């Protein structure tokens, strides 16, 4: 039973098992949960994840910013400000985005069943506002050129978000590079440049597969990409 209830926390594409009764700390301190080693806006211990016998919980221990938790199985987003918690988490697969000089990402996968103590995520309200990551890092006008046409990097970002924009429910699904290139009629070199620019505009320091998903969740959560933007995908040269 205990082994079956172990959490998996993924940082920098490395997975770490957290047994029942264990905790996982993430932040600037050296260790498996190190994020933003050179980013002084990330606290040494920015947050703690606890694995209880029937549920998991999380506490924000940062001094400047909290973090944002994105449920990967729905559209739910929970904002946790600095110094808040612990909060019982009813979400089984999440991505946590920590804002700072750059945005940092980790993921949690939980085997805990949905119970009375650990209810359906549909019933979970937003925990808090002002977590340090809600204000858009990209102004909408900066996504367009002087002629009013969408910049190429923004079209790539919209295409990355398109499956979620068209879905009425369900989790975050992001298209492959090839699917986006085909959707926008782009060559590989121009796509690579545009994708890298989109990542930089959203303030993610380095590319990983998790960052790819985090780019979509952040753009949607902050309202940088909206349903009406789907029409921009047809404005290709």
N, C-alpha and C positions, 0 to 999 in steps of 0.2 A: 504493500500500500504506500509506504513512505517513498520508495523508489519511483512508483508510478506518479506521485504527486510532485516530482522535482520540476522546478522552473528551468527554462533555458533563456539566458540573456546573451544577446549577440552584440559585440562591439568590434568595429573594424573588421567585420566578416569572420571574427573568431567567436565560437559559441562556448558558453560557460554554464555548467549545471549548478543550480542552487537547490540543495536538498531541503526537505521540510525542517523548519527551525533555523534555517540559514538566512544570511543576508548578503546583498551584493551592493557595494558602494560604487558610485560613479562620480567622476569629477577630475580635477587636475592632478591629484595625487598619483604617484606611480602605482601600477597594479593592473589587473585585468580590466578594470572599469575606467581606465584613464582616457579622458577626453580633453582636448585643447591643452596639451602640456605647456604650450607657450602663450596661452590665452588667459591673461590675468582677470578677465571678467567672469571666467568660470571658476567657481569656488573649489577649494581643495577637495572637499566632500560636498558635491552639489546635490546629491540625492541618495536615498537608500531604498532598496527594494527588499521586502521581507517575504519569505515563503512560509505561510502558516499551514496548518494541517488541512484546512477546508477552503482557503482563499489566499490571495496574495495582497500585499498592501505596499504603499509607496509614500515616502516623506520627502519633501523638498527642504534641503538644508543649505541652499545657496544664500549668499549675502546680497547679491545685486539682482539676479533674475531667478525666476522659477523655470518651468519647462512646460511644454505642451505635449499631451498624450493623444495620439491619433489611433482610433480603433480601426484595424485593417479589415474587419468583417462588416463594417457599417460606416455610416457617415459621422458617427459620434466623435466629438473632440472634447477633451477635458483639459482645462487650463489650471495649473497648480502654481500659485505664486511662491515667492521665496519665503521659507520658514513655515510653510503650511504642512499639515498632515500629522499622523499617518492617515491615509485614505484607503479604505477597502476597495479593491479593483474588481469589478464584475466583467472585465474584458479579458478575453483569452489570447488575443494576438494583437499586440500594439507596437507602434513606433513612437519613440520619445525623441522630441527635438529640443535641444538645449540651445538657447540663443546666447550669443556672446560676440566677440569680435568677428567670429565666424559661427555658422550653425553646425552643431554636432549632433550625431544620431546614434541611438542604440535601439534595440528591439527586444521585446519580451514575449515569450510563448508560454502559456500556462495550460496545464491539463485539468485544472480544477473545474468541476461541474458547476453549472448554474443552479444555485440553491437559494433558500430563503435568505441566508446570510450573504450570498453571492448572486444577486438577482440578474435578470436580463439587462443588457446594456440599454435597451429601449427605455428603461425606467430611470436612467441615470441623468440628472441635470448637469449643467455645466458647473464645475466646482467653483471657479472663480474667474475674474477678469484681471486684466493688467498683469499677466504672467511674464511680460517682457518680450512677447513674440507675436502679439496681435496686430501691432501697427505695421502696415505693409512696408516692406523694405524697398519696394519699387512703386513709384508713383505711376498711375495709369497713363498719364501723358507721355512718360518716358518710354512707353512701349510702342510708340508710333513715330514715324519720321515727319519731317516738315511738310511733306505732301499729304499727310493724314493716313498713309498706308501703314499697316502693321510692320514692325521690324521683324526680320527673319527669325531672330532668337525668340521673339514673343510668339510667333506662329508655331515654332517647335514646342514651346512650353504649352500652348493651347492644345496642340496635338497630343502631347504627353498626358494631358488631363481629359481628353475627349471621351474615352470610355466611361469615366466616372461622371462626366457632365451629362451624358446620355442615359445613364442608369437611374432608375427610380429607387433603387436600394442596392444592397450588397456591398461588397468590400472594394478596396482600391485595386484596380487593375491598370497597369501601364503598358503601352505598346512597345514593341521592340524598335531598335534603330531602323531596321529595314521597313517596318510598317510605317513609321513616321516619314521616312524618305519617300516611300511610295505615295503616301497621302499628300505630300507637299511637292513631289516631283523634284527632289533634291539629289545631288550627287553626294558621295561619301565625304569629300573634303569640306564642302559647304555646310553639310549637316554637322560634322564634327566641330567646326568653328561656331556654329549657331548654338549647338547644345552646350558647349563650354561657356559661351557667353551667358546663356540662360542660367547655368549653375552659378556663375560668378555674380549675376544680378541678384540672385536669391541668397547670396552670401554663404554658400556651401564651399568649403575650402578645397576639398578633393573629391574625385568621383569614386563611388563604390556602388554596387547594385542597390544597397539600402538608400543611398543618397538619391538615386533615381526615383524611388517611391516617395521619399521625403520631399523632393522638389514638387511633385504633384500635390501631396497633402498640404504643403505650406502654401502653394499658390492658390489652392481652392479655399483653404481656411482663411487666408488673409483677403480674399476677394480680388486678388490680382487677376485671376482668370475667372470669368463668369460664363453662364450658359450662352449668353448672346455672342460671346467671342467665337463660338463655333463657326459662325458665318465668315470669320476672317481666314479660315483655312482654305477657302475657295479663292482668295485674292492672291493668286500666285502669278509670277512673271512667266 
